[in-house]
Amino acid sequence: MSVLHAIILGIIQGITEFLPVSSFGHLAVVENAMGIERSTAVLFEALLHVGTLAAVFVAFWSDIRRIGEELAGMIMDLVGNLNIYLHNKRTGDNLHYAKIVYGTYRKFAAAMVVSFLPTAILGYTSRRLVTKAAISPLLPGACILITGIFLLVTDLGNIGGNKTPKEVTYDSAMWIGICQGIAVFPGISRAGMTICAGLLCGYSRKFAVKYSYIVSIPAIIGSLFMELSQFTSPKMTVGLGFTYLLGMIVAGVVGYFAVHLFFRILQRTKLRYFAFYCFLAGALALIGNFA
């Protein structure tokens, strides 16, 4: 992979990550067109996602900080409740347990944990299949078309609601996590699947988009840890490593300018327009492989 390839792919990642059009699908199509070998490309794609993840942290830092604080508080309360249980069992006392989930941000944090579990399971069990799918000349384009269908059906159904973080249920969080797990395949948009799933669960458009962006954090960090071993691959050189890091930086810089813009756009724009784009992009990707 050349430096120019890394810059181009970083720009594509920075733009498409925050739109429901599948950044992975676009990367796979472009990488296949460039003839990029996939021996360590999965690591590169994970690093590109880390770059745009940094943009998410900057854009939603106040929410992420509060979620992190409340998650730490929940863990401390769980440890405290365990100590109370052991004390009650040992002494026969009846000390009361602390309430674990309360308030908006603790509910948000608990829902994110529930969403992450099915995402992690699906992502881990299907990682080899995903690698094979990415090199397919047909699958990324076909999956982009599937994303378009999902977006169009959701839009035409006028699906959505006005639920806020306090009203999130754990079953809806689980379904969003499952949709995010399915989106590990190239062409199935993670943002598109999670936003549509949030709307199907009755979330408001603004909250569905914000939840989609923030719930990607543990999934991206988890995927990076799974691919870190590729840094020791015989095909990984120092120059290639720096090229990958350059692509990550480019994705982060482009994503920094894109995330605020697309967050506002997704709150107001009908999903059908993104569906039409997916139909066009998917069709061009398929035609390009036959041409």
Backbone as CSV, one residue per row, in Angstrom:
resi,resn,N_x,N_y,N_z,CA_x,CA_y,CA_z,C_x,C_y,C_z
1,MET,0.849,-1.197,0.000,0.000,0.000,0.000,0.879,1.239,0.000
2,SER,0.592,2.153,-0.899,1.369,3.387,-0.976,0.783,4.436,-0.035
3,VAL,1.564,5.508,0.169,1.096,6.625,0.990,-0.154,7.249,0.382
4,LEU,-0.173,7.371,-0.942,-1.342,7.949,-1.620,-2.586,7.095,-1.379
5,HIS,-2.431,5.768,-1.451,-3.561,4.879,-1.163,-4.087,5.111,0.248
6,ALA,-3.166,5.225,1.210,-3.567,5.413,2.602,-4.322,6.723,2.785
7,ILE,-3.868,7.778,2.108,-4.532,9.085,2.224,-5.932,9.018,1.614
8,ILE,-6.044,8.408,0.430,-7.354,8.294,-0.229,-8.329,7.508,0.642
9,LEU,-7.862,6.387,1.177,-8.739,5.547,2.000,-9.073,6.242,3.314
10,GLY,-8.134,7.019,3.857,-8.421,7.777,5.070,-9.505,8.822,4.846
11,ILE,-9.463,9.479,3.682,-10.496,10.465,3.347,-11.854,9.779,3.190
12,ILE,-11.873,8.636,2.503,-13.125,7.901,2.320,-13.703,7.483,3.670
13,GLN,-12.839,6.988,4.552,-13.300,6.580,5.878,-13.853,7.767,6.664
14,GLY,-13.146,8.882,6.641,-13.573,10.058,7.392,-14.911,10.599,6.942
15,ILE,-15.219,10.464,5.655,-16.490,10.969,5.127,-17.614,9.973,5.345
16,THR,-17.362,8.705,5.042,-18.455,7.717,5.026,-18.778,7.127,6.388
17,GLU,-17.874,7.235,7.359,-18.119,6.614,8.666,-19.364,7.172,9.341
18,PHE,-19.655,8.448,9.136,-20.757,9.095,9.849,-22.020,9.210,9.010
19,LEU,-22.040,8.491,7.904,-23.222,8.423,7.063,-23.676,6.963,6.964
20,PRO,-24.964,6.723,6.770,-25.466,5.335,6.711,-25.250,4.688,5.346
21,VAL,-23.978,4.666,4.900,-23.677,4.150,3.563,-22.577,3.096,3.574
22,SER,-22.100,2.699,4.765,-21.083,1.661,4.949,-19.688,2.117,4.541
23,SER,-18.932,2.582,5.512,-17.539,2.947,5.241,-16.725,1.709,4.880
24,PHE,-16.978,0.589,5.573,-16.241,-0.652,5.293,-16.504,-1.120,3.868
25,GLY,-17.760,-1.023,3.431,-18.093,-1.418,2.065,-17.358,-0.568,1.042
26,HIS,-17.312,0.744,1.271,-16.600,1.629,0.355,-15.103,1.318,0.357
27,LEU,-14.550,1.068,1.556,-13.126,0.742,1.638,-12.815,-0.550,0.894
28,ALA,-13.668,-1.567,1.093,-13.438,-2.856,0.439,-13.492,-2.725,-1.077
29,VAL,-14.473,-1.970,-1.585,-14.606,-1.793,-3.036,-13.386,-1.073,-3.601
30,VAL,-12.967,0.004,-2.938,-11.830,0.791,-3.426,-10.535,-0.015,-3.307
31,GLU,-10.359,-0.736,-2.194,-9.157,-1.556,-2.028,-9.075,-2.642,-3.095
32,ASN,-10.209,-3.270,-3.387,-10.217,-4.283,-4.449,-9.866,-3.667,-5.800
33,ALA,-10.392,-2.456,-6.053,-10.099,-1.773,-7.319,-8.620,-1.387,-7.406
34,MET,-8.007,-1.049,-6.262,-6.594,-0.681,-6.234,-5.669,-1.898,-6.217
35,GLY,-6.241,-3.072,-6.016,-5.424,-4.279,-5.957,-4.639,-4.407,-4.677
36,ILE,-5.163,-3.834,-3.582,-4.464,-3.880,-2.296,-4.612,-5.266,-1.685
37,GLU,-3.488,-5.850,-1.250,-3.499,-7.178,-0.651,-4.137,-7.112,0.730
38,ARG,-4.909,-8.138,1.082,-5.660,-8.097,2.327,-4.962,-8.809,3.476
39,SER,-3.689,-9.124,3.336,-2.991,-9.845,4.400,-2.981,-9.057,5.701
40,THR,-2.809,-7.739,5.617,-2.859,-6.893,6.809,-3.860,-5.752,6.648
41,ALA,-4.698,-5.820,5.613,-5.633,-4.720,5.348,-6.691,-4.598,6.432
42,VAL,-7.038,-5.722,7.094,-8.044,-5.651,8.160,-7.535,-4.779,9.301
43,LEU,-6.243,-4.895,9.613,-5.644,-4.025,10.625,-5.732,-2.566,10.188
44,PHE,-5.452,-2.293,8.923,-5.532,-0.928,8.425,-6.941,-0.372,8.567
45,GLU,-7.942,-1.178,8.232,-9.324,-0.731,8.354,-9.685,-0.463,9.810
46,ALA,-9.161,-1.300,10.723,-9.410,-1.066,12.153,-8.782,0.247,12.593
47,LEU,-7.581,0.542,12.093,-6.921,1.796,12.452,-7.663,2.997,11.875
48,LEU,-8.190,2.859,10.664,-8.985,3.943,10.097,-10.196,4.236,10.975
49,HIS,-10.831,3.185,11.475,-11.987,3.372,12.357,-11.568,4.012,13.688
50,VAL,-10.366,3.698,14.151,-9.865,4.359,15.362,-9.693,5.853,15.104
51,GLY,-9.252,6.211,13.902,-9.110,7.623,13.564,-10.427,8.363,13.655
52,THR,-11.480,7.798,13.058,-12.781,8.463,13.136,-13.381,8.346,14.538
53,LEU,-12.955,7.325,15.291,-13.409,7.215,16.681,-12.927,8.411,17.497
54,ALA,-11.715,8.867,17.201,-11.199,10.052,17.892,-12.095,11.258,17.634
55,ALA,-12.635,11.353,16.419,-13.551,12.451,16.092,-14.834,12.342,16.906
56,VAL,-15.309,11.112,17.138,-16.503,10.903,17.970,-16.231,11.377,19.396
57,PHE,-15.050,11.066,19.923,-14.698,11.496,21.282,-14.702,13.010,21.391
58,VAL,-14.169,13.678,20.393,-14.132,15.142,20.424,-15.544,15.713,20.339
59,ALA,-16.360,15.165,19.446,-17.700,15.714,19.203,-18.643,15.485,20.375
60,PHE,-18.517,14.331,21.034,-19.461,13.974,22.087,-18.755,13.761,23.423
61,TRP,-17.705,14.543,23.660,-16.883,14.319,24.842,-17.671,14.443,26.136
62,SER,-18.559,15.432,26.230,-19.302,15.623,27.485,-20.178,14.409,27.780
63,ASP,-20.844,13.869,26.756,-21.669,12.679,26.953,-20.805,11.468,27.276
64,ILE,-19.715,11.294,26.543,-18.850,10.136,26.751,-18.220,10.173,28.137
65,ARG,-17.804,11.358,28.571,-17.214,11.487,29.905,-18.213,11.105,30.982
66,ARG,-19.448,11.602,30.857,-20.472,11.268,31.842,-20.793,9.771,31.841
67,ILE,-20.860,9.184,30.642,-21.126,7.749,30.546,-20.004,6.965,31.217
68,GLY,-18.750,7.371,30.965,-17.615,6.700,31.584,-17.643,6.823,33.103
69,GLU,-17.967,8.011,33.597,-18.045,8.214,35.050,-19.141,7.358,35.674
70,GLU,-20.294,7.327,35.022,-21.401,6.547,35.574,-21.131,5.044,35.471
71,LEU,-20.438,4.624,34.420,-20.084,3.212,34.287,-19.126,2.805,35.403
72,ALA,-18.160,3.674,35.698,-17.254,3.399,36.812,-18.023,3.367,38.134
73,GLY,-18.992,4.285,38.286,-19.807,4.299,39.494,-20.643,3.032,39.641
74,MET,-21.161,2.527,38.525,-21.936,1.289,38.554,-21.076,0.112,38.985
75,ILE,-19.839,0.075,38.495,-18.927,-1.007,38.881,-18.629,-0.931,40.375
76,MET,-18.387,0.285,40.871,-18.112,0.454,42.302,-19.318,0.043,43.143
77,ASP,-20.526,0.382,42.685,-21.732,-0.003,43.418,-21.935,-1.518,43.395
78,LEU,-21.585,-2.155,42.287,-21.676,-3.614,42.226,-20.720,-4.266,43.217
79,VAL,-19.498,-3.738,43.278,-18.528,-4.254,44.252,-19.032,-4.027,45.669
80,GLY,-19.605,-2.832,45.917,-20.156,-2.547,47.242,-21.301,-3.473,47.599
81,ASN,-22.172,-3.741,46.629,-23.291,-4.659,46.885,-22.810,-6.080,47.154
82,LEU,-21.723,-6.483,46.494,-21.154,-7.802,46.774,-20.631,-7.868,48.210
83,ASN,-19.983,-6.802,48.643,-19.501,-6.752,50.033,-20.664,-6.787,51.021
84,ILE,-21.752,-6.075,50.684,-22.929,-6.086,51.550,-23.529,-7.486,51.618
85,TYR,-23.581,-8.155,50.463,-24.118,-9.529,50.434,-23.299,-10.457,51.320
86,LEU,-21.972,-10.354,51.199,-21.108,-11.217,52.018,-21.247,-10.875,53.497
87,HIS,-21.376,-9.576,53.789,-21.556,-9.157,55.182,-22.882,-9.673,55.734
88,ASN,-23.956,-9.511,54.963,-25.272,-9.983,55.420,-25.271,-11.494,55.638
89,LYS,-24.606,-12.208,54.738,-24.579,-13.666,54.856,-23.765,-14.107,56.065
90,ARG,-22.707,-13.349,56.357,-21.834,-13.725,57.474,-22.426,-13.345,58.824
91,THR,-23.097,-12.191,58.888,-23.563,-11.683,60.184,-25.061,-11.845,60.401
92,GLY,-25.810,-12.093,59.332,-27.260,-12.165,59.479,-27.933,-10.810,59.433
93,ASP,-27.157,-9.741,59.190,-27.751,-8.405,59.080,-28.572,-8.311,57.789
94,ASN,-29.315,-7.221,57.686,-30.145,-7.012,56.498,-29.883,-5.620,55.923
95,LEU,-28.607,-5.359,55.636,-28.247,-4.062,55.079,-28.809,-3.935,53.665
96,HIS,-29.216,-2.736,53.305,-29.834,-2.511,52.001,-28.761,-2.348,50.916
97,TYR,-29.105,-2.818,49.711,-28.185,-2.722,48.591,-28.363,-1.373,47.886
98,ALA,-27.274,-0.919,47.276,-27.323,0.323,46.503,-28.006,0.061,45.166
99,LYS,-28.770,1.023,44.689,-29.392,0.920,43.376,-28.322,1.143,42.308
100,ILE,-28.261,0.244,41.346,-27.193,0.292,40.353,-27.529,1.234,39.203
101,VAL,-28.695,1.088,38.602,-29.057,1.860,37.422,-30.127,2.882,37.790
102,TYR,-29.778,4.138,37.667,-30.723,5.231,37.888,-30.204,6.451,37.126
103,GLY,-31.096,7.314,36.754,-30.712,8.521,36.034,-30.428,8.259,34.563
104,THR,-30.334,9.352,33.813,-30.195,9.265,32.368,-28.896,8.594,31.935
105,TYR,-27.775,9.027,32.484,-26.496,8.534,31.989,-26.192,7.120,32.456
106,ARG,-26.685,6.724,33.626,-26.488,5.334,34.025,-27.321,4.407,33.148
107,LYS,-28.511,4.857,32.774,-29.336,4.059,31.864,-28.657,3.974,30.489
108,PHE,-28.085,5.080,30.058,-27.365,5.118,28.794,-26.182,4.141,28.838
109,ALA,-25.407,4.189,29.932,-24.237,3.327,30.071,-24.634,1.855,30.106
110,ALA,-25.694,1.536,30.846,-26.143,0.140,30.929,-26.620,-0.354,29.569
111,ALA,-27.323,0.508,28.830,-27.795,0.121,27.501,-26.629,-0.133,26.557
112,MET,-25.571,0.664,26.653,-24.408,0.466,25.806,-23.728,-0.866,26.100
113,VAL,-23.668,-1.252,27.366,-23.089,-2.552,27.731,-23.907,-3.681,27.117
114,VAL,-25.235,-3.561,27.211,-26.113,-4.584,26.628,-25.935,-4.646,25.112
115,SER,-25.797,-3.492,24.469,-25.603,-3.465,23.012,-24.269,-4.091,22.622
116,PHE,-23.249,-3.869,23.442,-21.919,-4.339,23.084,-21.810,-5.863,23.099
117,LEU,-22.531,-6.524,23.982,-22.387,-7.979,24.133,-22.704,-8.741,22.849
118,PRO,-23.886,-8.550,22.222,-24.128,-9.281,20.966,-23.206,-8.822,19.836
119,THR,-22.814,-7.537,19.842,-21.870,-7.066,18.829,-20.550,-7.805,18.942
120,ALA,-20.056,-7.942,20.171,-18.778,-8.627,20.390,-18.858,-10.086,19.981
121,ILE,-19.947,-10.754,20.337,-20.097,-12.173,20.013,-20.146,-12.379,18.501
122,LEU,-20.971,-11.581,17.818,-21.097,-11.715,16.373,-19.797,-11.332,15.661
123,GLY,-19.159,-10.266,16.129,-17.917,-9.828,15.499,-16.800,-10.842,15.658
124,TYR,-16.697,-11.449,16.847,-15.618,-12.408,17.099,-15.834,-13.701,16.320
125,THR,-17.052,-14.197,16.314,-17.321,-15.491,15.674,-17.288,-15.416,14.148
126,SER,-17.486,-14.230,13.601,-17.564,-14.113,12.139,-16.352,-13.433,11.521
127,ARG,-15.276,-13.215,12.301,-14.160,-12.409,11.815,-13.484,-13.022,10.589
128,ARG,-13.350,-14.354,10.540,-12.714,-14.986,9.373,-13.610,-14.874,8.147
129,LEU,-14.906,-15.029,8.349,-15.838,-14.908,7.238,-15.851,-13.491,6.695
130,VAL,-15.708,-12.516,7.588,-15.688,-11.112,7.167,-14.481,-10.842,6.280
131,THR,-13.324,-11.390,6.659,-12.114,-11.203,5.863,-12.290,-11.764,4.457
132,LYS,-12.913,-12.933,4.349,-13.164,-13.525,3.037,-14.193,-12.716,2.257
133,ALA,-15.196,-12.190,2.975,-16.233,-11.404,2.299,-15.667,-10.128,1.702
134,ALA,-14.668,-9.540,2.383,-14.120,-8.268,1.921,-13.370,-8.410,0.596
135,ILE,-12.809,-9.594,0.322,-12.068,-9.777,-0.926,-12.981,-10.234,-2.065
136,SER,-14.240,-10.491,-1.742,-15.180,-10.895,-2.779,-15.426,-9.732,-3.736
137,PRO,-15.418,-9.971,-5.032,-15.674,-8.888,-5.979,-17.145,-8.463,-6.022
138,LEU,-18.026,-9.298,-5.462,-19.461,-9.025,-5.566,-20.109,-8.653,-4.237
139,LEU,-19.664,-9.264,-3.157,-20.396,-9.129,-1.889,-20.465,-7.700,-1.361
140,PRO,-19.360,-6.923,-1.329,-19.485,-5.549,-0.808,-20.537,-4.723,-1.547
141,GLY,-20.541,-4.795,-2.877,-21.539,-4.048,-3.642,-22.944,-4.529,-3.372
142,ALA,-23.129,-5.860,-3.280,-24.458,-6.410,-3.000,-24.937,-5.990,-1.617
143,CYS,-24.028,-5.963,-0.644,-24.414,-5.573,0.717,-24.757,-4.091,0.806
144,ILE,-24.093,-3.259,-0.003,-24.462,-1.834,-0.050,-25.900,-1.691,-0.558
145,LEU,-26.277,-2.515,-1.538,-27.661,-2.510,-2.022,-28.622,-2.925,-0.903
146,ILE,-28.230,-3.915,-0.108,-29.073,-4.360,1.013,-29.242,-3.229,2.023
147,THR,-28.157,-2.501,2.280,-28.248,-1.341,3.176,-29.257,-0.333,2.645
148,GLY,-29.215,-0.093,1.335,-30.171,0.838,0.726,-31.605,0.392,0.911
149,ILE,-31.857,-0.902,0.778,-33.217,-1.424,0.970,-33.670,-1.198,2.410
150,PHE,-32.793,-1.468,3.351,-33.137,-1.298,4.772,-33.453,0.164,5.074
151,LEU,-32.643,1.075,4.528,-32.882,2.502,4.752,-34.202,2.944,4.123
152,LEU,-34.471,2.471,2.916,-35.681,2.889,2.215,-36.930,2.387,2.918
153,VAL,-36.916,1.143,3.366,-38.082,0.587,4.070,-38.341,1.363,5.359
154,THR,-37.279,1.663,6.089,-37.433,2.425,7.336,-37.998,3.808,7.066
155,ASP,-37.507,4.452,6.003,-37.956,5.807,5.684,-39.408,5.806,5.209
156,LEU,-39.751,4.919,4.297,-41.110,4.893,3.768,-42.122,4.489,4.834
157,GLY,-41.674,3.730,5.815,-42.565,3.350,6.908,-42.767,4.453,7.923
158,ASN,-42.041,5.582,7.714,-42.146,6.722,8.632,-41.964,6.264,10.081
159,ILE,-40.937,5.436,10.278,-40.705,4.804,11.580,-39.886,5.740,12.453
160,GLY,-40.201,5.777,13.701,-39.487,6.601,14.668,-40.379,6.886,15.855
161,GLY,-39.859,7.592,16.816,-40.629,7.910,18.011,-40.024,9.103,18.712
162,ASN,-40.210,9.164,20.010,-39.659,10.271,20.784,-39.030,9.796,22.086
163,LYS,-38.580,8.534,22.112,-37.968,8.016,23.329,-36.626,8.692,23.588
164,THR,-36.365,8.961,24.863,-35.120,9.564,25.313,-34.284,8.489,26.005
165,PRO,-33.024,8.810,26.398,-32.197,7.798,27.062,-32.854,7.156,28.287
166,LYS,-33.647,7.922,29.045,-34.302,7.350,30.224,-35.301,6.259,29.858
167,GLU,-35.820,6.331,28.652,-36.854,5.384,28.233,-36.303,4.202,27.445
168,VAL,-34.988,4.110,27.326,-34.374,2.993,26.608,-34.617,1.700,27.374
169,THR,-34.988,0.664,26.658,-35.162,-0.653,27.271,-33.994,-1.546,26.865
170,TYR,-33.731,-2.563,27.674,-32.581,-3.418,27.411,-32.810,-4.319,26.201
171,ASP,-34.047,-4.653,25.914,-34.279,-5.464,24.720,-34.009,-4.649,23.453
172,SER,-34.366,-3.349,23.471,-34.065,-2.520,22.293,-32.558,-2.332,22.153
173,ALA,-31.849,-2.174,23.277,-30.392,-2.050,23.229,-29.764,-3.325,22.669
174,MET,-30.331,-4.473,23.026,-29.813,-5.740,22.525,-29.984,-5.828,21.013
175,TRP,-31.167,-5.430,20.503,-31.417,-5.495,19.064,-30.492,-4.560,18.296
176,ILE,-30.216,-3.389,18.876,-29.271,-2.473,18.230,-27.887,-3.096,18.191
177,GLY,-27.505,-3.788,19.270,-26.219,-4.469,19.294,-26.135,-5.582,18.267
178,ILE,-27.223,-6.309,18.079,-27.253,-7.366,17.059,-27.091,-6.760,15.673
179,CYS,-27.805,-5.659,15.414,-27.682,-4.992,14.109,-26.258,-4.485,13.889
180,GLN,-25.634,-3.982,14.933,-24.256,-3.523,14.804,-23.326,-4.701,14.528
181,GLY,-23.608,-5.849,15.150,-22.799,-7.035,14.903,-22.923,-7.526,13.477
182,ILE,-24.128,-7.479,12.919,-24.336,-7.890,11.522,-23.569,-6.974,10.582
183,ALA,-23.405,-5.714,10.983,-22.759,-4.733,10.113,-21.251,-4.889,10.040
184,VAL,-20.688,-5.957,10.599,-19.253,-6.193,10.412,-18.957,-6.595,8.968
185,PHE,-19.972,-7.019,8.227,-19.759,-7.422,6.841,-19.656,-6.180,5.953
186,PRO,-18.728,-6.178,5.015,-18.522,-4.995,4.165,-19.745,-4.695,3.315
187,GLY,-20.206,-3.480,3.412,-21.383,-3.050,2.657,-22.619,-2.900,3.520
188,ILE,-22.670,-3.619,4.636,-23.773,-3.437,5.586,-23.394,-2.284,6.497
189,SER,-24.080,-1.178,6.378,-23.702,0.028,7.102,-23.989,-0.101,8.595
190,ARG,-22.941,0.087,9.409,-23.123,0.058,10.855,-24.024,1.199,11.309
191,ALA,-23.720,2.410,10.816,-24.539,3.562,11.183,-25.967,3.386,10.685
192,GLY,-26.114,2.916,9.441,-27.460,2.726,8.889,-28.259,1.709,9.681
193,MET,-27.649,0.573,10.012,-28.346,-0.476,10.745,-28.733,-0.020,12.149
194,THR,-27.801,0.631,12.851,-28.093,1.028,14.228,-29.074,2.193,14.294
195,ILE,-28.982,3.130,13.348,-29.946,4.237,13.329,-31.346,3.708,13.032
196,CYS,-31.450,2.856,12.025,-32.758,2.292,11.678,-33.299,1.445,12.825
197,ALA,-32.432,0.669,13.471,-32.876,-0.141,14.605,-33.365,0.747,15.745
198,GLY,-32.653,1.862,15.984,-33.098,2.789,17.016,-34.457,3.393,16.699
199,LEU,-34.652,3.758,15.440,-35.948,4.307,15.034,-37.046,3.251,15.158
200,LEU,-36.735,2.012,14.783,-37.709,0.926,14.912,-38.083,0.680,16.370
201,CYS,-37.148,0.974,17.274,-37.406,0.803,18.706,-38.077,2.026,19.325
202,GLY,-38.395,3.034,18.498,-39.121,4.196,18.991,-38.257,5.345,19.460
203,TYR,-36.948,5.313,19.181,-36.089,6.414,19.583,-36.386,7.639,18.727
204,SER,-36.132,8.817,19.292,-36.200,10.029,18.485,-35.046,10.014,17.485
205,ARG,-35.174,10.742,16.394,-34.132,10.742,15.369,-32.796,11.210,15.954
206,LYS,-32.824,12.287,16.744,-31.580,12.820,17.313,-30.916,11.802,18.212
207,PHE,-31.698,11.142,19.077,-31.112,10.177,20.005,-30.643,8.930,19.268
208,ALA,-31.368,8.511,18.234,-30.965,7.330,17.462,-29.609,7.568,16.804
209,VAL,-29.392,8.768,16.262,-28.117,9.075,15.615,-27.006,9.155,16.655
210,LYS,-27.266,9.835,17.773,-26.244,9.949,18.805,-25.889,8.582,19.383
211,TYR,-26.895,7.757,19.642,-26.646,6.417,20.175,-25.814,5.609,19.182
212,SER,-26.125,5.738,17.897,-25.386,5.018,16.863,-23.913,5.407,16.876
213,TYR,-23.634,6.688,16.996,-22.243,7.142,16.999,-21.501,6.655,18.244
214,ILE,-22.129,6.818,19.416,-21.426,6.507,20.658,-21.294,5.006,20.881
215,VAL,-22.294,4.220,20.463,-22.240,2.776,20.702,-21.156,2.116,19.857
216,SER,-20.621,2.842,18.875,-19.532,2.287,18.066,-18.223,2.234,18.839
217,ILE,-18.106,2.972,19.928,-16.829,3.092,20.638,-16.304,1.739,21.117
218,PRO,-17.061,0.982,21.935,-16.507,-0.306,22.385,-16.300,-1.294,21.239
219,ALA,-17.152,-1.236,20.220,-17.008,-2.163,19.091,-15.705,-1.905,18.341
220,ILE,-15.380,-0.646,18.099,-14.161,-0.313,17.363,-12.922,-0.638,18.192
221,ILE,-12.963,-0.325,19.478,-11.824,-0.643,20.347,-11.614,-2.160,20.401
222,GLY,-12.712,-2.903,20.495,-12.610,-4.360,20.525,-12.022,-4.917,19.240
223,SER,-12.453,-4.385,18.086,-11.927,-4.874,16.805,-10.446,-4.552,16.667
224,LEU,-10.006,-3.410,17.204,-8.592,-3.058,17.144,-7.761,-4.060,17.945
225,PHE,-8.203,-4.396,19.140,-7.459,-5.342,19.972,-7.353,-6.706,19.292
226,MET,-8.384,-7.109,18.561,-8.346,-8.398,17.879,-7.340,-8.406,16.739
227,GLU,-7.051,-7.234,16.171,-6.175,-7.180,15.002,-4.766,-6.711,15.333
228,LEU,-4.472,-6.360,16.600,-3.149,-5.841,16.939,-2.037,-6.835,16.649
229,SER,-2.355,-8.126,16.692,-1.329,-9.139,16.444,-0.767,-9.036,15.023
230,GLN,-1.501,-8.398,14.120,-1.022,-8.264,12.745,0.194,-7.346,12.636
231,PHE,0.448,-6.550,13.690,1.648,-5.719,13.680,2.913,-6.581,13.664
232,THR,2.815,-7.822,14.125,3.962,-8.728,14.137,3.985,-9.643,12.909
233,SER,3.085,-9.425,11.975,3.050,-10.235,10.764,4.333,-10.040,9.960
234,PRO,4.845,-11.119,9.316,6.061,-10.984,8.493,5.921,-9.951,7.378
235,LYS,4.681,-9.723,6.910,4.464,-8.771,5.822,4.348,-7.334,6.320
236,MET,4.323,-7.150,7.644,4.226,-5.807,8.198,5.620,-5.212,8.368
237,THR,5.915,-4.171,7.632,7.201,-3.488,7.732,7.033,-2.170,8.481
238,VAL,8.157,-1.574,8.841,8.103,-0.290,9.538,7.450,0.765,8.648
239,GLY,7.834,0.768,7.366,7.253,1.734,6.441,5.760,1.551,6.277
240,LEU,5.312,0.290,6.188,3.879,0.022,6.053,3.134,0.432,7.315
241,GLY,3.759,0.211,8.472,3.137,0.615,9.731,2.917,2.118,9.793
242,PHE,3.930,2.896,9.373,3.783,4.351,9.367,2.747,4.795,8.327
243,THR,2.667,4.069,7.212,1.648,4.381,6.206,0.254,4.172,6.784
244,TYR,0.078,3.080,7.530,-1.210,2.815,8.169,-1.558,3.909,9.174
245,LEU,-0.563,4.332,9.956,-0.819,5.383,10.944,-1.161,6.702,10.266
246,LEU,-0.548,6.966,9.109,-0.890,8.176,8.361,-2.341,8.129,7.913
247,GLY,-2.777,6.975,7.399,-4.176,6.834,7.007,-5.114,7.067,8.179
248,MET,-4.739,6.569,9.371,-5.549,6.761,10.564,-5.663,8.246,10.908
249,ILE,-4.551,8.970,10.810,-4.559,10.406,11.119,-5.429,11.162,10.129
250,VAL,-5.307,10.820,8.847,-6.128,11.479,7.820,-7.611,11.218,8.099
251,ALA,-7.959,9.970,8.430,-9.355,9.643,8.730,-9.849,10.444,9.927
252,GLY,-8.987,10.607,10.937,-9.377,11.367,12.122,-9.601,12.834,11.826
253,VAL,-8.726,13.420,11.025,-8.852,14.852,10.695,-10.101,15.096,9.849
254,VAL,-10.301,14.271,8.827,-11.492,14.416,7.988,-12.747,14.151,8.812
255,GLY,-12.700,13.116,9.656,-13.849,12.803,10.500,-14.183,13.912,11.471
256,TYR,-13.160,14.622,11.971,-13.382,15.735,12.902,-14.271,16.801,12.265
257,PHE,-14.018,17.108,10.990,-14.818,18.123,10.307,-16.159,17.560,9.826
258,ALA,-16.230,16.237,9.647,-17.449,15.639,9.097,-18.496,15.324,10.161
259,VAL,-18.063,14.954,11.370,-19.005,14.393,12.337,-20.079,15.397,12.732
260,HIS,-19.721,16.646,13.007,-20.723,17.637,13.400,-21.693,17.914,12.251
261,LEU,-21.143,18.040,11.049,-21.978,18.326,9.878,-22.974,17.199,9.641
262,PHE,-22.505,15.967,9.634,-23.375,14.844,9.309,-24.339,14.529,10.451
263,PHE,-23.948,14.855,11.679,-24.871,14.682,12.807,-26.098,15.566,12.628
264,ARG,-25.884,16.802,12.167,-27.005,17.707,11.910,-27.799,17.252,10.691
265,ILE,-27.086,16.821,9.646,-27.766,16.397,8.419,-28.662,15.195,8.679
266,LEU,-28.174,14.212,9.426,-28.938,12.989,9.661,-30.189,13.233,10.503
267,GLN,-30.205,14.321,11.272,-31.392,14.629,12.068,-32.522,15.182,11.212
268,ARG,-32.168,15.738,10.037,-33.178,16.415,9.226,-33.444,15.744,7.886
269,THR,-32.473,15.041,7.358,-32.576,14.503,6.001,-33.288,13.155,5.994
270,LYS,-34.139,12.950,5.034,-34.828,11.668,4.900,-33.831,10.576,4.527
271,LEU,-34.024,9.417,5.121,-33.112,8.307,4.886,-33.188,7.798,3.446
272,ARG,-34.270,8.092,2.754,-34.406,7.587,1.385,-33.315,8.120,0.465
273,TYR,-32.820,9.341,0.751,-31.771,9.896,-0.100,-30.471,9.102,0.043
274,PHE,-30.191,8.650,1.256,-29.026,7.792,1.451,-29.266,6.418,0.830
275,ALA,-30.526,5.982,0.849,-30.861,4.715,0.196,-30.605,4.800,-1.309
276,PHE,-31.007,5.899,-1.920,-30.782,6.075,-3.351,-29.282,6.074,-3.660
277,TYR,-28.509,6.726,-2.793,-27.058,6.713,-2.988,-26.512,5.293,-2.897
278,CYS,-27.002,4.519,-1.922,-26.545,3.134,-1.771,-26.884,2.308,-3.007
279,PHE,-28.070,2.529,-3.579,-28.446,1.806,-4.798,-27.475,2.136,-5.937
280,LEU,-27.131,3.428,-6.057,-26.214,3.855,-7.109,-24.815,3.302,-6.863
281,ALA,-24.311,3.458,-5.616,-22.957,2.997,-5.304,-22.843,1.479,-5.427
282,GLY,-23.853,0.756,-4.929,-23.826,-0.692,-5.025,-23.866,-1.171,-6.458
283,ALA,-24.705,-0.528,-7.267,-24.811,-0.916,-8.680,-23.508,-0.636,-9.412
284,LEU,-22.883,0.517,-9.157,-21.618,0.841,-9.809,-20.516,-0.125,-9.391
285,ALA,-20.526,-0.532,-8.087,-19.518,-1.481,-7.613,-19.679,-2.830,-8.319
286,LEU,-20.909,-3.260,-8.490,-21.152,-4.556,-9.165,-20.802,-4.459,-10.650
287,ILE,-21.223,-3.378,-11.298,-20.927,-3.206,-12.716,-19.428,-3.116,-12.951
288,GLY,-18.734,-2.403,-12.036,-17.287,-2.257,-12.169,-16.543,-3.574,-12.127
289,ASN,-17.080,-4.554,-11.395,-16.428,-5.860,-11.309,-16.682,-6.712,-12.542
290,PHE,-17.758,-6.398,-13.264,-18.056,-7.160,-14.477,-17.474,-6.494,-15.725
291,ALA,-17.176,-5.182,-15.588,-16.702,-4.435,-16.755,-15.280,-4.864,-17.146
